[in-house]
Amino acid sequence: MAIDKEISGSEETVMTPEEQKKWADKMVGKKTIETKSDVKEPKKPFVLDDAAKKKIEIEVEIQLEAEAQAKAEADYKAKLIQEAKRQLLFSQAEKGTAGEGKHPIFIDLPPASQNIRLDGKQYDVNRTYHVTKEVHASLTDVMGAGRRHEESLMDKQGKLNAYRKRLNQHATL
């Protein structure tokens, strides 16, 4: 049996185990556990039976299908909106009523050319741009000039002439 000593001031007292327990209860403010039967055993992990697992699997499958369906619907809706905007812009451009006078133009250049620079803006080949009527006319003229230039470098059999061959040889060296 353990006996602890408490020093209060200059007086020394001896506490019995029951007094120690009361003192500890008073200090902690809780009743201490007296027996092993008061100690709660940890709960055993919950185990799902086959029916519960199957139910959860079905719920997950339904949720994933719903998410996939929602994504497909959103993608389709976005595609329709984009197509409708394109059609509207094209029809407005044909009528000349497009916002800020925008006209669609596809940049189609000969193989030797990669872009057109106009007013500090670069227009790349094989892309569609929406430009004003004046810029549309300028880009169309530049593309036509590029095609005419490429045709002038071809001989009658459709092959590049000697000048062009010599230019290409120097470019690859």
TORDRENRO-688301 format. One record per atom (N, C-alpha, C, O, CB): atom name; x, z, y; residue in three letters; residue number from 1. Coordinates in steps of 0.001 Angstrom, whole numbers, plus 500000, padded with zeros to 6 digits. Last residue first. Glycine has a CB too. Layout:
CA|X|Z|Y|ala|NUM
...
END
This chain:
N|520168|403501|524627|leu|173
CA|521585|403914|524471|leu|173
C|521859|405228|525049|leu|173
O|522994|405702|524995|leu|173
CB|522499|402936|525088|leu|173
N|517624|402852|525333|thr|172
CA|517793|403610|524097|thr|172
C|519229|404063|523890|thr|172
O|519483|404929|523053|thr|172
CB|517346|402783|522918|thr|172
N|517904|401376|527654|ala|171
CA|517152|402643|527717|ala|171
C|517363|403482|526484|ala|171
O|517292|404708|526560|ala|171
CB|515670|402376|527896|ala|171
N|519161|399080|526815|his|170
CA|519893|400002|527692|his|170
C|519216|401364|527755|his|170
O|519885|402388|527895|his|170
CB|520014|399417|529100|his|170
N|517054|397948|525339|gln|169
CA|518308|398278|524672|gln|169
C|519104|399276|525498|gln|169
O|519666|400222|524947|gln|169
CB|519136|397014|524423|gln|169
N|515117|397481|527306|asn|168
CA|514855|398458|526262|asn|168
C|516126|398872|525538|asn|168
O|516264|400035|525159|asn|168
CB|513859|397905|525274|asn|168
N|516427|395434|528746|leu|167
CA|516079|396703|529413|leu|167
C|515829|397795|528394|leu|167
O|516277|398926|528584|leu|167
CB|514838|396528|530306|leu|167
N|516514|393418|526814|arg|166
CA|517766|393939|527359|arg|166
C|517528|395289|528030|arg|166
O|518349|396196|527894|arg|166
CB|518381|392940|528362|arg|166
N|513775|392986|526524|lys|165
CA|514559|393425|525379|lys|165
C|515863|394065|525854|lys|165
O|516265|395118|525360|lys|165
CB|514848|392243|524431|lys|165
N|513129|392044|529081|arg|164
CA|512553|393304|528622|arg|164
C|513343|393851|527432|arg|164
O|513557|395060|527343|arg|164
CB|511072|393114|528241|arg|164
N|514550|389621|529121|tyr|163
CA|514808|390656|530124|tyr|163
C|514331|392009|529632|tyr|163
O|515044|393006|529750|tyr|163
CB|514123|390307|531452|tyr|163
N|513390|388203|527013|ala|162
CA|514783|388631|526899|ala|162
C|515104|389735|527902|ala|162
O|515837|390673|527587|ala|162
CB|515724|387440|527109|ala|162
N|510006|389366|526509|asn|161
CA|511015|388373|526831|asn|161
C|512416|388987|526818|asn|161
O|512563|390194|526625|asn|161
CB|510723|387746|528192|asn|161
N|508121|390513|523734|leu|160
CA|508784|390826|524997|leu|160
C|509867|389789|525264|leu|160
O|510570|389378|524341|leu|160
CB|509387|392258|524971|leu|160
N|505637|388299|522458|lys|159
CA|506799|389162|522278|lys|159
C|507415|389421|523643|lys|159
O|507244|388640|524579|lys|159
CB|507841|388524|521303|lys|159
N|503653|386448|522532|gly|158
CA|503254|387843|522665|gly|158
C|504394|388815|522428|gly|158
O|504169|390008|522220|gly|158
CB|502143|388143|521716|gly|158
N|504437|383872|522640|gln|157
CA|504112|384383|521319|gln|157
C|503710|385852|521362|gln|157
O|503448|386442|520314|gln|157
CB|505290|384198|520386|gln|157
N|505103|383486|525348|lys|156
CA|503873|382899|524823|lys|156
C|503495|383410|523441|lys|156
O|502313|383384|523097|lys|156
CB|504008|381414|524776|lys|156
N|506364|386693|526397|asp|155
CA|506420|385240|526321|asp|155
C|505163|384733|525614|asp|155
O|504259|385517|525325|asp|155
CB|507707|384766|525579|asp|155
N|505771|389332|528729|met|154
CA|505574|388775|527398|met|154
C|505760|387259|527446|met|154
O|505364|386613|528416|met|154
CB|504171|389140|526851|met|154
N|505816|390158|531287|leu|153
CA|507042|390340|530534|leu|153
C|506943|389795|529112|leu|153
O|507930|389799|528375|leu|153
CB|507400|391798|530497|leu|153
N|503262|389870|532164|ser|152
CA|504273|388954|532704|ser|152
C|505595|389059|531956|ser|152
O|506404|388133|531996|ser|152
CB|504498|389234|534182|ser|152
N|501986|392021|530945|glu|151
CA|501713|390666|530452|glu|151
C|502751|389674|530956|glu|151
O|503090|388727|530245|glu|151
CB|500313|390215|530879|glu|151
N|502957|394078|532544|glu|150
CA|503299|394064|531120|glu|150
C|503081|392672|530538|glu|150
O|503886|392194|529737|glu|150
CB|502459|395106|530346|glu|150
N|501712|393381|534978|his|149
CA|503177|393428|534883|his|149
C|503613|393343|533418|his|149
O|504546|392607|533094|his|149
CB|503728|394726|535537|his|149
N|499031|393693|534310|arg|148
CA|499525|392366|534706|arg|148
C|501047|392307|534592|arg|148
O|501603|391298|534160|arg|148
CB|499084|392027|536152|arg|148
N|498985|396464|533834|arg|147
CA|498677|395526|532749|arg|147
C|499201|394123|533070|arg|147
O|499752|393449|532199|arg|147
CB|497156|395477|532499|arg|147
N|499634|397404|536402|gly|146
CA|500493|397735|535258|gly|146
C|500261|396791|534095|gly|146
O|501209|396361|533439|gly|146
CB|500253|399171|534808|gly|146
N|497474|396475|537863|ala|145
CA|498820|395983|538178|ala|145
C|499779|396259|537027|ala|145
O|500638|395433|536717|ala|145
CB|499346|396632|539470|ala|145
N|495438|398019|536693|gly|144
CA|495415|396554|536584|gly|144
C|496786|395964|536858|gly|144
O|497217|395047|536158|gly|144
CB|494390|395957|537554|gly|144
N|496228|400575|537518|met|143
CA|496180|400264|536085|met|143
C|496183|398749|535865|met|143
O|496850|398252|534957|met|143
CB|494925|400899|535434|met|143
N|495969|400251|540302|val|142
CA|497288|400547|539728|val|142
C|497304|400228|538238|val|142
O|498282|399671|537738|val|142
CB|497665|402028|539959|val|142
N|493174|399792|540530|asp|141
CA|494135|398782|540984|asp|141
C|495503|398999|540352|asp|141
O|496137|398041|539911|asp|141
CB|494255|398806|542511|asp|141
N|492219|402263|539545|thr|140
CA|491856|401024|538861|thr|140
C|492822|399908|539245|thr|140
O|493251|399148|538377|thr|140
CB|490405|400620|539198|thr|140
N|493228|403996|541504|leu|139
CA|493704|404115|540120|leu|139
C|493394|402844|539326|leu|139
O|494215|402398|538524|leu|139
CB|493062|405341|539433|leu|139
N|491732|403098|543739|ser|138
CA|493198|403018|543736|ser|138
C|493750|403080|542313|ser|138
O|494637|402306|541957|ser|138
CB|493800|404154|544583|ser|138
N|489084|403663|542944|ala|137
CA|489471|402281|543252|ala|137
C|490990|402126|543201|ala|137
O|491489|401130|542676|ala|137
CB|488938|401865|544643|ala|137
N|489264|406468|542687|his|136
CA|488885|405650|541531|his|136
C|489336|404202|541749|his|136
O|489902|403584|540847|his|136
CB|487347|405713|541292|his|136
N|489756|407192|545297|val|135
CA|490815|407417|544305|val|135
C|490535|406582|543064|val|135
O|491460|406045|542454|val|135
CB|490922|408925|543935|val|135
N|487230|406477|546378|glu|134
CA|488461|405871|546888|glu|134
C|489614|406005|545889|glu|134
O|490358|405051|545662|glu|134
CB|488849|406513|548220|glu|134
N|485436|408130|544992|lys|133
CA|485303|406674|544902|lys|133
C|486597|405973|545330|lys|133
O|487007|404990|544714|lys|133
CB|484126|406191|545772|lys|133
N|487158|410904|543373|thr|132
CA|486329|410302|544423|thr|132
C|486336|408782|544277|thr|132
O|487140|408222|543532|thr|132
CB|486835|410715|545835|thr|132
N|487091|411643|539816|val|131
CA|487729|411478|541115|val|131
C|486754|410876|542117|val|131
O|485675|410405|541758|val|131
CB|488978|410598|540993|val|131
N|487743|412984|536876|his|130
CA|486587|412779|537754|his|130
C|487119|412812|539179|his|130
O|487538|413854|539683|his|130
CB|485456|413876|537524|his|130
N|489494|411561|534086|tyr|129
CA|489476|412370|535300|tyr|129
C|488200|412045|536079|tyr|129
O|487648|410953|535948|tyr|129
CB|490752|412111|536174|tyr|129
N|490647|411478|530789|thr|128
CA|489568|411139|531715|thr|128
C|489598|412106|532887|thr|128
O|489712|413318|532705|thr|128
CB|488185|411177|531005|thr|128
N|493627|410109|529316|arg|127
CA|492810|411252|529749|arg|127
C|491749|410750|530711|arg|127
O|491926|409724|531367|arg|127
CB|493687|412362|530421|arg|127
N|495649|408254|528752|asn|126
CA|494682|408645|527714|asn|126
C|493916|409916|528056|asn|126
O|493595|410708|527170|asn|126
CB|495394|408836|526398|asn|126
N|498211|409413|531001|val|125
CA|497594|408369|530198|val|125
C|496695|408989|529124|val|125
O|496945|410098|528651|val|125
CB|498673|407476|529552|val|125
N|497669|411534|533886|asp|124
CA|498313|411195|532619|asp|124
C|497506|410164|531848|asp|124
O|496291|410050|532010|asp|124
CB|498507|412446|531770|asp|124
N|498282|411661|537168|tyr|123
CA|497193|411286|536274|tyr|123
C|497831|410773|534985|tyr|123
O|498458|409713|534977|tyr|123
CB|496244|410200|536929|tyr|123
N|499342|413923|539609|gln|122
CA|499711|413131|538435|gln|122
C|498491|412917|537558|gln|122
O|497760|413855|537243|gln|122
CB|500838|413820|537632|gln|122
N|499422|413824|543131|lys|121
CA|498755|414289|541915|lys|121
C|499094|413348|540770|lys|121
O|499128|412130|540941|lys|121
CB|497215|414376|542117|lys|121
N|500464|412727|545419|gly|120
CA|501086|413948|544909|gly|120
C|500430|414505|543663|gly|120
O|500838|415560|543177|gly|120
CB|501075|414987|545961|gly|120
N|499003|410352|545737|asp|119
CA|498832|411447|546693|asp|119
C|499357|412780|546145|asp|119
O|498762|413832|546382|asp|119
CB|497360|411585|547065|asp|119
N|499528|409654|542436|leu|118
CA|498802|409200|543614|leu|118
C|498541|410406|544498|leu|118
O|497925|411378|544060|leu|118
CB|497470|408484|543225|leu|118
N|501123|408476|539660|arg|117
CA|501158|409511|540701|arg|117
C|500512|408919|541944|arg|117
O|500888|407852|542429|arg|117
CB|502635|410000|540998|arg|117
N|500346|408011|536294|ile|116
CA|500250|407452|537648|ile|116
C|500315|408633|538599|ile|116
O|499661|409655|538390|ile|116
CB|498919|406599|537858|ile|116
N|502185|407789|533185|asn|115
CA|501276|408411|534141|asn|115
C|501277|407636|535441|asn|115
O|502090|406738|535659|asn|115
CB|501661|409874|534391|asn|115
N|503571|406143|531464|gln|114
CA|503046|407395|530936|gln|114
C|502091|408097|531901|gln|114
O|501275|408914|531476|gln|114
CB|504183|408316|530597|gln|114
N|504269|402803|530376|ser|113
CA|503906|403748|531433|ser|113
C|503298|405015|530826|ser|113
O|502603|404963|529811|ser|113
CB|502915|403097|532429|ser|113
N|504632|401207|528190|ala|112
CA|505827|401578|528946|ala|112
C|505534|402631|530014|ala|112
O|506455|403283|530506|ala|112
CB|506432|400347|529595|ala|112
N|502041|400605|527208|pro|111
CA|502900|401572|526514|pro|111
C|504117|402038|527306|pro|111
O|504584|403160|527109|pro|111
CB|503365|400979|525239|pro|111
N|499732|400549|530054|pro|110
CA|500552|399901|529020|pro|110
C|501511|400921|528393|pro|110
O|501765|401975|528976|pro|110
CB|501350|398703|529621|pro|110
N|496989|402914|530366|leu|109
CA|498176|402227|530857|leu|109
C|498901|401518|529720|leu|109
O|498705|401853|528551|leu|109
CB|499116|403214|531550|leu|109
N|494175|404302|531367|asp|108
CA|494635|403460|530271|asp|108
C|495780|402611|530806|asp|108
O|495565|401698|531603|asp|108
CB|493472|402566|529693|asp|108
N|492298|406933|532168|ile|107
CA|493602|406358|532509|ile|107
C|494135|405645|531275|ile|107
O|494497|406272|530279|ile|107
CB|494609|407460|533006|ile|107
N|488998|406719|533002|phe|106
CA|489898|406925|531872|phe|106
C|491195|406209|532196|phe|106
O|491193|405009|532469|phe|106
CB|489277|406405|530525|phe|106
N|486979|408371|535325|ile|105
CA|487899|407262|535076|ile|105
C|488827|407652|533942|ile|105
O|489372|408756|533912|ile|105
CB|488709|406894|536358|ile|105
N|483936|409270|536967|pro|104
CA|484838|409401|535825|pro|104
C|485722|408163|535690|pro|104
O|485267|407041|535915|pro|104
CB|484039|409626|534529|pro|104
N|483655|410347|540313|his|103
CA|483451|409250|539374|his|103
C|484407|409439|538208|his|103
O|485581|409741|538425|his|103
CB|483668|407862|540060|his|103
N|482099|412351|542807|lys|102
CA|483048|412250|541695|lys|102
C|482650|411119|540755|lys|102
O|481473|410944|540436|lys|102
CB|483125|413582|540922|lys|102
N|480910|413216|545279|gly|101
CA|481214|411814|545013|gly|101
C|482203|411611|543894|gly|101
O|483085|410761|544017|gly|101
CB|481734|411172|546239|gly|101
N|480192|415881|545369|glu|100
CA|481405|415498|546081|glu|100
C|481827|414066|545756|glu|100
O|482996|413726|545937|glu|100
CB|482532|416460|545743|glu|100
N|478244|415260|542594|gly|99
CA|478723|416283|543504|gly|99
C|480075|415893|544060|gly|99
O|481003|415606|543304|gly|99
CB|478802|417636|542807|gly|99
N|476917|411914|542612|ala|98
CA|477641|413012|541961|ala|98
C|478112|414001|543016|ala|98
O|478348|413642|544170|ala|98
CB|478847|412477|541138|ala|98
N|475546|409679|543326|thr|97
CA|475047|410952|543839|thr|97
C|475776|412140|543236|thr|97
O|475296|413269|543338|thr|97
CB|473566|411076|543571|thr|97
N|475933|407177|542320|gly|96
CA|476666|407519|543536|gly|96
C|476207|408833|544128|gly|96
O|476444|409093|545308|gly|96
CB|476517|406424|544560|gly|96
N|474918|406408|539945|lys|95
CA|474007|406349|541088|lys|95
C|474723|406609|542406|lys|95
O|474199|406304|543478|lys|95
CB|472884|407352|540911|lys|95
N|477153|406887|538378|glu|94
CA|476592|405539|538417|glu|94
C|475676|405364|539621|glu|94
O|475657|404304|540245|glu|94
CB|475827|405240|537126|glu|94
N|477415|409618|538792|ala|93
CA|478479|408738|539265|ala|93
C|477984|407302|539343|ala|93
O|478347|406572|540266|ala|93
CB|479707|408830|538346|ala|93
N|475146|410538|537539|gln|92
CA|475276|410727|538980|gln|92
C|476340|409805|539555|gln|92
O|476193|409277|540658|gln|92
CB|475613|412183|539301|gln|92
N|475786|409873|534923|ser|91
CA|474628|409232|535549|ser|91
C|474673|409385|537069|ser|91
O|474286|408473|537801|ser|91
CB|473324|409828|534997|ser|91
N|478053|411524|534572|phe|90
CA|478174|410077|534436|phe|90
C|477012|409367|535122|phe|90
O|477216|408376|535823|phe|90
CB|478236|409684|532959|phe|90
N|476918|414048|534912|leu|89
CA|477979|413604|535815|leu|89
C|478119|412094|535774|leu|89
O|478285|411451|536811|leu|89
CB|479312|414267|535452|leu|89
N|475132|414027|532740|leu|88
CA|474646|414189|534108|leu|88
C|475667|413683|535114|leu|88
O|475320|412973|536058|leu|88
CB|474316|415655|534387|leu|88
N|476900|413809|530593|gln|87
CA|475905|412767|530821|gln|87
C|475379|412822|532262|gln|87
O|475206|411791|532912|gln|87
CB|474742|412910|529820|gln|87
N|478321|416227|530908|arg|86
CA|479032|414950|530966|arg|86
C|478059|413812|531267|arg|86
O|478349|412950|532096|arg|86
CB|479775|414682|529641|arg|86
N|476251|418077|530564|lys|85
CA|476975|418027|531845|lys|85
C|477694|416693|532006|lys|85
O|477688|416097|533084|lys|85
CB|477988|419190|531943|lys|85
N|475577|417487|527901|ala|84
CA|474584|417295|528959|ala|84
C|475245|417216|530332|ala|84
O|474859|416398|531166|ala|84
CB|473558|418430|528936|ala|84
N|477967|418237|526613|glu|83
CA|477519|416845|526559|glu|83
C|476495|416553|527658|glu|83
O|476539|415491|528277|glu|83
CB|476917|416532|525180|glu|83
N|477948|420992|527185|gln|82
CA|479056|420159|527645|gln|82
C|478648|418686|527659|gln|82
O|478951|417968|528612|gln|82
CB|480294|420363|526750|gln|82
N|475574|421740|525881|ile|81
CA|475707|421938|527331|ile|81
C|476804|421041|527891|ile|81
O|476630|420408|528932|ile|81
CB|476011|423418|527657|ile|81
N|476245|421132|523222|leu|80
CA|475123|420454|523877|leu|80
C|475210|420562|525394|leu|80
O|474951|419593|526107|leu|80
CB|473798|421036|523392|leu|80
N|478379|422934|522836|lys|79
CA|478610|421496|522704|lys|79
C|477503|420711|523402|lys|79
O|477781|419734|524097|lys|79
CB|478695|421095|521220|lys|79
N|477042|425357|523123|ala|78
CA|478107|425013|524073|ala|78
C|478398|423517|524045|ala|78
O|478635|422902|525084|ala|78
CB|479388|425806|523759|ala|78
N|475353|425170|520874|lys|77
CA|474769|425242|522220|lys|77
C|475806|424857|523273|lys|77
O|475497|424119|524208|lys|77
CB|474223|426662|522502|lys|77
N|477241|425234|518835|tyr|76
CA|476381|424066|518987|tyr|76
C|475772|424016|520386|tyr|76
O|475688|422954|521001|tyr|76
CB|475274|424077|517927|tyr|76
N|478307|427792|519241|asp|75
CA|479168|426609|519341|asp|75
C|478336|425347|519572|asp|75
O|478684|424503|520398|asp|75
CB|480022|426456|518066|asp|75
N|476017|429356|518784|ala|74
CA|476680|429399|520089|ala|74
C|477578|428177|520289|ala|74
O|477609|427596|521373|ala|74
CB|477504|430691|520228|ala|74
N|475497|428728|516086|glu|73
CA|474495|428425|517114|glu|73
C|475127|428396|518500|glu|73
O|474818|427518|519305|glu|73
CB|473356|429456|517077|glu|73
N|477836|429733|514918|ala|72
CA|477516|428309|514793|ala|72
C|476507|427894|515862|ala|72
O|476645|426834|516473|ala|72
CB|476962|427998|513384|ala|72
N|477536|432450|515555|lys|71
CA|478687|431705|516077|lys|71
C|478410|430206|516032|lys|71
O|478709|429487|516985|lys|71
CB|479966|432038|515272|lys|71
N|475205|433054|514096|ala|70
CA|475215|433222|515557|ala|70
C|476358|432432|516186|ala|70
O|476177|431812|517234|ala|70
CB|475336|434713|515931|ala|70
N|476155|432580|511488|gln|69
CA|475038|431791|512024|gln|69
C|475011|431864|513548|gln|69
O|474817|430848|514216|gln|69
CB|473694|432288|511445|gln|69
N|478109|434555|511304|ala|68
CA|478500|433151|511190|ala|68
C|477417|432244|511768|ala|68
O|477715|431265|512451|ala|68
CB|478774|432784|509721|ala|68
N|476463|436828|511531|glu|67
CA|477505|436583|512530|glu|67
C|477949|435124|512512|glu|67
O|478146|434519|513565|glu|67
CB|478709|437503|512285|glu|67
N|474900|436511|509220|ala|66
CA|474251|436532|510542|ala|66
C|475268|436252|511642|ala|66
O|474972|435518|512584|ala|66
CB|473563|437895|510793|ala|66
N|476865|436704|507253|glu|65
CA|476099|435471|507388|glu|65
C|475427|435384|508753|glu|65
O|475388|434319|509368|glu|65
CB|475052|435374|506284|glu|65
N|477656|439359|507687|leu|64
CA|478615|438274|507886|leu|64
C|477913|436929|508044|leu|64
O|478313|436109|508870|leu|64
CB|479594|438215|506718|leu|64
N|475241|440699|507019|gln|63
CA|475811|440832|508363|gln|63
C|476787|439696|508651|gln|63
O|476758|439122|509740|gln|63
CB|476518|442192|508519|gln|63
N|474975|439998|504314|ile|62
CA|473933|439602|505271|ile|62
C|474478|439653|506697|ile|62
O|474209|438755|507495|ile|62
CB|472690|440520|505138|ile|62
N|477282|441237|503304|glu|61
CA|477108|439791|503175|glu|61
C|476076|439273|504177|glu|61
O|476279|438237|504810|glu|61
CB|476684|439429|501744|glu|61
N|476684|443903|503855|val|60
CA|477864|443283|504472|val|60
C|477734|441760|504443|val|60
O|478035|441081|505425|val|60
CB|479163|443728|503744|val|60
N|474414|444243|502221|glu|59
CA|474309|444441|503671|glu|59
C|475469|443768|504396|glu|59
O|475269|443133|505431|glu|59
CB|474275|445942|504009|glu|59
N|475579|443819|499697|ile|58
CA|474529|442912|500176|ile|58
C|474385|443019|501693|ile|58
O|474248|442004|502376|ile|58
CB|473179|443227|499487|ile|58
N|477330|446001|499596|glu|57
CA|477853|444641|499506|glu|57
C|476845|443633|500036|glu|57
O|477214|442697|500745|glu|57
CB|478223|444305|498062|glu|57
N|475463|448103|499645|ile|56
CA|476403|447938|500766|ile|56
C|476981|446523|500768|ile|56
O|477108|445910|501828|ile|56
CB|477549|448984|500682|ile|56
N|474206|447685|497170|lys|55
CA|473416|447666|498399|lys|55
C|474316|447423|499612|lys|55
O|473978|446637|500497|lys|55
CB|472641|448990|498564|lys|55
N|476362|448085|495422|lys|54
CA|475712|446775|495477|lys|54
C|474901|446624|496761|lys|54
O|474905|445557|497375|lys|54
CB|474805|446573|494252|lys|54
N|476851|450813|495864|lys|53
CA|477884|449818|496171|lys|53
C|477266|448433|496322|lys|53
O|477608|447693|497245|lys|53
CB|478966|449800|495071|lys|53
N|474467|451903|494911|ala|52
CA|474820|452082|496325|ala|52
C|475872|451061|496744|ala|52
O|475803|450506|497841|ala|52
CB|475338|453517|496581|ala|52
N|474661|451167|492207|ala|51
CA|473524|450697|493011|ala|51
C|473836|450803|494506|ala|51
O|473509|449900|495277|ala|51
CB|472250|451511|492675|ala|51
N|476959|452524|491333|asp|50
CA|476930|451069|491349|asp|50
C|475810|450516|492219|asp|50
O|475992|449504|492896|asp|50
CB|476786|450545|489949|asp|50
N|477663|455320|493541|asp|49
CA|477278|454749|492256|asp|49
C|477163|453222|492413|asp|49
O|477263|452706|493527|asp|49
CB|475927|455372|491745|asp|49
N|480404|456713|495227|leu|48
CA|479242|455823|495256|leu|48
C|478920|455333|493853|leu|48
O|479812|454979|493083|leu|48
CB|479492|454627|496195|leu|48
N|481322|460014|495686|val|47
CA|481534|458819|494888|val|47
C|480252|457997|494911|val|47
O|479163|458508|494651|val|47
CB|481950|459178|493428|val|47
N|482853|462147|497885|phe|46
CA|481596|461519|497520|phe|46
C|481905|460216|496799|phe|46
O|482690|459406|497293|phe|46
CB|480702|461273|498771|phe|46
N|485158|464659|496803|pro|45
CA|484879|463398|497504|pro|45
C|483607|462753|496968|pro|45
O|483320|462800|495772|pro|45
CB|486065|462424|497363|pro|45
N|484029|468030|496942|lys|44
CA|484574|466937|496158|lys|44
C|484253|465643|496886|lys|44
O|483202|465529|497517|lys|44
CB|484002|466930|494705|lys|44
N|484860|470334|499508|lys|43
CA|483889|469493|498822|lys|43
C|484612|468399|498054|lys|43
O|485665|467913|498467|lys|43
CB|482886|468883|499822|lys|43
N|486809|473285|498974|pro|42
CA|486617|471973|499601|pro|42
C|485643|471132|498779|pro|42
O|485603|471201|497551|pro|42
CB|487970|471234|499751|pro|42
N|485154|476435|498873|glu|41
CA|485995|475448|498217|glu|41
C|485755|474098|498885|glu|41
O|484640|473798|499311|glu|41
CB|485701|475381|496685|glu|41
N|485257|479113|501060|lys|40
CA|484530|477930|500620|lys|40
C|485521|476947|500007|lys|40
O|486583|476676|500566|lys|40
CB|483753|477275|501800|lys|40
N|485543|482486|500430|val|39
CA|486298|481278|500750|val|39
C|485545|480082|500182|val|39
O|485233|480032|498992|val|39
CB|487756|481349|500182|val|39
N|484085|484539|499368|asp|38
CA|483755|484127|500728|asp|38
C|484446|482819|501115|asp|38
O|483992|482121|502021|asp|38
CB|484137|485222|501709|asp|38
N|485323|485022|496963|ser|37
CA|484018|484372|496902|ser|37
C|483556|483922|498283|ser|37
O|482724|483021|498384|ser|37
CB|482986|485313|496287|ser|37
N|487531|486493|497587|lys|36
CA|487724|485078|497311|lys|36
C|486397|484338|497269|lys|36
O|486359|483134|497520|lys|36
CB|488466|484893|496000|lys|36
N|486745|488719|500326|thr|35
CA|486927|488380|498922|thr|35
C|487110|486885|498766|thr|35
O|486874|486112|499695|thr|35
CB|485739|488863|498086|thr|35
N|486812|488942|503133|glu|34
CA|487160|490083|502305|glu|34
C|487449|489692|500862|glu|34
O|488325|490287|500234|glu|34
CB|486053|491096|502344|glu|34
N|487746|487574|506150|ile|33
CA|487270|487285|504800|ile|33
C|487751|488392|503877|ile|33
O|488933|488731|503844|ile|33
CB|487766|485887|504306|ile|33
N|486821|489342|509134|thr|32
CA|487791|488721|508241|thr|32
C|487189|488533|506869|thr|32
O|486253|489230|506475|thr|32
CB|489066|489557|508152|thr|32
N|484785|488540|511806|lys|31
CA|484893|489335|510592|lys|31
C|485863|488616|509658|lys|31
O|485731|487415|509424|lys|31
CB|483489|489547|509913|lys|31
N|486238|488284|515023|lys|30
CA|485529|487744|513880|lys|30
C|485683|488703|512719|lys|30
O|486581|489544|512674|lys|30
CB|486048|486336|513510|lys|30
N|487911|489101|516959|gly|29
CA|486514|488963|517332|gly|29
C|485690|488369|516201|gly|29
O|484541|487987|516419|gly|29
CB|486385|488106|518574|gly|29
N|490574|489716|516907|val|28
CA|490190|488329|516677|val|28
C|488750|488100|517097|val|28
O|488405|487007|517547|val|28
CB|490381|487953|515207|val|28
N|490532|492478|517446|met|27
CA|491434|491587|518186|met|27
C|490980|490119|518071|met|27
O|491010|489381|519056|met|27
CB|492885|491740|517662|met|27
N|488676|493476|515618|lys|26
CA|488481|493736|517037|lys|26
C|489319|492761|517872|lys|26
O|488852|492274|518901|lys|26
CB|488849|495198|517377|lys|26
N|489873|492744|513233|asp|25
CA|488549|492231|513571|asp|25
C|488281|492363|515059|asp|25
O|487723|491459|515681|asp|25
CB|487471|492964|512776|asp|25
N|492230|494273|513412|ala|24
CA|492331|492814|513394|ala|24
C|490993|492188|513753|ala|24
O|490955|491207|514496|ala|24
CB|492800|492317|512016|ala|24
N|491096|496853|513274|trp|23
CA|491865|496466|514462|trp|23
C|491972|494944|514550|trp|23
O|491822|494377|515633|trp|23
CB|493279|497104|514429|trp|23
N|490012|496725|510730|lys|22
CA|489144|496925|511889|lys|22
C|489848|496479|513168|lys|22
O|489262|495815|514023|lys|22
CB|488721|498403|512000|lys|22
N|492403|496450|509249|lys|21
CA|491360|495434|509178|lys|21
C|490426|495531|510378|lys|21
O|490087|494511|510979|lys|21
CB|490566|495573|507877|lys|21
N|493728|498809|509854|gln|20
CA|494356|497536|510200|gln|20
C|493312|496423|510236|gln|20
O|493325|495569|511122|gln|20
CB|495476|497191|509195|gln|20
N|491980|500608|508712|glu|19
CA|492148|500615|510163|glu|19
C|492777|499309|510638|glu|19
O|492409|498772|511682|glu|19
CB|493011|501810|510599|glu|19
N|492413|499966|506040|glu|18
CA|491076|499800|506605|glu|18
C|491135|499761|508118|glu|18
O|490426|498977|508749|glu|18
CB|490152|500924|506144|glu|18
N|495177|500603|505722|pro|17
CA|494728|499218|505615|pro|17
C|493340|499002|506187|pro|17
O|493089|497949|506775|pro|17
CB|494748|498784|504180|pro|17
N|496009|502939|508391|thr|16
CA|495713|502637|507004|thr|16
C|495253|501179|506918|thr|16
O|494965|500574|507950|thr|16
CB|494629|503612|506433|thr|16
N|498610|503483|510657|met|15
CA|497308|502883|510396|met|15
C|497168|502608|508907|met|15
O|498087|502111|508257|met|15
CB|497124|501584|511212|met|15
N|500105|506034|512568|val|14
CA|500138|505314|511297|val|14
C|498727|504801|511024|val|14
O|497758|505551|511133|val|14
CB|500653|506232|510122|val|14
N|501601|506100|515818|thr|13
CA|500504|506411|514903|thr|13
C|500642|505565|513656|thr|13
O|501237|504488|513695|thr|13
CB|499128|506175|515573|thr|13
N|503513|507507|518430|glu|12
CA|503549|506682|517237|glu|12
C|502423|507102|516305|glu|12
O|502270|508287|516011|glu|12
CB|504917|506788|516532|glu|12
N|503761|507353|521935|glu|11
CA|503170|508010|520781|glu|11
C|503136|507047|519596|glu|11
O|502762|505886|519757|glu|11
CB|501751|508518|521111|glu|11
N|504422|506152|524189|ser|10
CA|505517|506821|523499|ser|10
C|505034|507489|522233|ser|10
O|505817|508125|521528|ser|10
CB|506176|507842|524407|ser|10
N|502477|503303|524011|gly|9
CA|503155|504206|524947|gly|9
C|504347|504818|524226|gly|9
O|505195|504092|523707|gly|9
CB|502183|505323|525482|gly|9
N|501995|502882|520835|ser|8
CA|501236|502809|522071|ser|8
C|501832|503826|523010|ser|8
O|501705|505037|522826|ser|8
CB|499709|503062|521841|ser|8
N|502838|501260|518062|ile|7
CA|503437|502046|519136|ile|7
C|502593|501828|520365|ile|7
O|502493|500712|520874|ile|7
CB|504932|501652|519392|ile|7
N|501953|501527|514773|glu|6
CA|501604|500964|516072|glu|6
C|502190|501869|517138|glu|6
O|502041|503090|517097|glu|6
CB|500054|500816|516241|glu|6
N|503035|500669|511581|lys|5
CA|503098|501628|512680|lys|5
C|502778|500899|513966|lys|5
O|503267|499797|514216|lys|5
CB|504493|502314|512762|lys|5
N|501474|500154|508448|asp|4
CA|502139|499673|509658|asp|4
C|502092|500752|510716|asp|4
O|501218|501619|510725|asp|4
CB|501485|498374|510178|asp|4
N|501800|500331|505074|ile|3
CA|501397|501113|506233|ile|3
C|502191|500596|507415|ile|3
O|503421|500595|507398|ile|3
CB|501626|502651|506013|ile|3
N|500637|499026|502093|ala|2
CA|501479|498877|503276|ala|2
C|500913|499684|504422|ala|2
O|499709|499700|504682|ala|2
CB|501607|497403|503676|ala|2
N|500837|500000|498832|met|1
CA|500000|500000|500000|met|1
C|500884|500000|501234|met|1
O|501757|500852|501399|met|1
CB|499047|501204|499996|met|1
END
